[in-house]
Amino acid sequence: MRYKLTLQYDGGRYHGWQKQPHERMTVQAAVEDAVSRVTGAPTVVTASGRTDEGVHALGQVAHFDSDKPLPTVRYVAAINHWLPCDIRVTACEVAPDSFDARKSAKRKTYAYRMYVGETENPLRRTRETFIGNADVKKMDEAARLFVGAHDFRAFMSSGSSAKTTVREIYAAGVTEENGSVVFRVTGNGFLYNTVRIMAGALIRIGRGGKSEIENALGSGDRRLVPDIAPPEGLYLESVEYPETV
Amino acid sequence: MRYKLTLQYDGGRYHGWQKQPHERMTVQAAVEDAVSRVTGAPTVVTASGRTDEGVHALGQVAHFDSDKPLPTVRYVAAINHWLPCDIRVTACEVAPDSFDARKSAKRKTYAYRMYVGETENPLRRTRETFIGNADVKKMDEAARLFVGAHDFRAFMSSGSSAKTTVREIYAAGVTEENGSVVFRVTGNGFLYNTVRIMAGALIRIGRGGKSEIENALGSGDRRLVPDIAPPEGLYLESVEYPETV
């Protein structure tokens, strides 16, 4: 039987999602450990994609297989019992065998959270990125340039194994929400570090810098958008799947 | 010369404000270490009052004396340079010699932050208290009973050295703010653990429990309000002083 999990985590303590050698603490290792204790057998848990070191998730999706006939509501409680308190399962559903958390994913939404002010706030430090001051309207106008099908190779760190660098962005914008400045972007997929490089370009524009977004999308030149915004502001908000898998 | 400092901190890593033996990590020890490096001499920093282990501050006030003739804006940057990143100085002003951060304080405002939902959110865990569900209107009505001059000995943990247990509360209420439930209370002073015991009583009422607040204020019986809400939801928001000190 295949199960679909929805997960939230505070990425602060973890070296990202993906399991690593040398016992480095990762979200995947913690989730597989908890799920394996519940299923009673070593169980692989596959997520919709990696999140980097320090990146958070509000709606990561993953799947695993098990023959243990537990009701899904019992799975939620049992897995949470074994998870560290900075990772929580919020839902567990039986999924068809054709469902694959990574391959079936159709859309992902990320949020990048920032705050303005005169000084850094130690209580927002691990959750949002301090950007001093920002012209939110300019940032929003610039963010909308990402919408559409583009070659995003200028917005990619090296080390990516992606076959193609073309992705389609369905929505992108910057808004003020409850005292935070939030860049939210939905697409059919993202290359390595793309959202953080997009956020880095927007922060520069918000501070009065010239927008190089159109030039970077046109030329593919990474040097036009050199900033990578720090990981603590980034949240994987949701992953969407077609209804039929 | 006497200086007034305004401080913010994330109390999560600290054993409260007050310096302790055996090198336990406290906010006071960290601030005195930073200030002493700047003044060039061992410097005592006195706060408006202690905050407990795990409690946060958005507007703690403290004072120290120094003969080092630095402009106050330089003091802010220099002290922040030496502080750990979960403690920040937001302001430094020259104060009259009669100013004493503890003795001159006239009003303090605390906020206790909570959130409702079906499951705990790992990203809110160290900042707000999860309370499942809550009747915010009932909590607000109950909180208003604290307003006025009352004997708060029922709302006090043992270990307090207060001479009198009568305090005056100027404002108290519970509101919904951006998806959080916030109990905010302003008074001329608070006994040991009072705000957390108030919050514990309000959480019980919000979940459908009978209000024992009037009985506890009248009788002084601690057993009527047995809950102490956890420290991570509590914030010292501001301390006010008369204009003339």
Boltz contact constraints between the chains, C-beta under 6 A:
constraints:
  - contact:
      token1: [A, 8]
      token2: [B, 122]
      max_distance: 6.0
  - contact:
      token1: [A, 9]
      token2: [B, 122]
      max_distance: 6.0
  - contact:
      token1: [A, 10]
      token2: [B, 122]
      max_distance: 6.0
  - contact:
      token1: [A, 10]
      token2: [B, 123]
      max_distance: 6.0
  - contact:
      token1: [A, 56]
      token2: [B, 123]
      max_distance: 6.0
  - contact:
      token1: [A, 86]
      token2: [B, 122]
      max_distance: 6.0
  - contact:
      token1: [A, 87]
      token2: [B, 122]
      max_distance: 6.0
  - contact:
      token1: [A, 88]
      token2: [B, 119]
      max_distance: 6.0
  - contact:
      token1: [A, 88]
      token2: [B, 120]
      max_distance: 6.0
  - contact:
      token1: [A, 88]
      token2: [B, 122]
      max_distance: 6.0
  - contact:
      token1: [A, 90]
      token2: [B, 119]
      max_distance: 6.0
  - contact:
      token1: [A, 119]
      token2: [B, 88]
      max_distance: 6.0
  - contact:
      token1: [A, 119]
      token2: [B, 90]
      max_distance: 6.0
  - contact:
      token1: [A, 120]
      token2: [B, 88]
      max_distance: 6.0
  - contact:
      token1: [A, 122]
      token2: [B, 8]
      max_distance: 6.0
  - contact:
      token1: [A, 122]
      token2: [B, 9]
      max_distance: 6.0
  - contact:
      token1: [A, 122]
      token2: [B, 10]
      max_distance: 6.0
  - contact:
      token1: [A, 122]
      token2: [B, 86]
      max_distance: 6.0
  - contact:
      token1: [A, 122]
      token2: [B, 88]
      max_distance: 6.0
  - contact:
      token1: [A, 123]
      token2: [B, 10]
      max_distance: 6.0
  - contact:
      token1: [A, 123]
      token2: [B, 56]
      max_distance: 6.0
  - contact:
      token1: [A, 178]
      token2: [B, 178]
      max_distance: 6.0
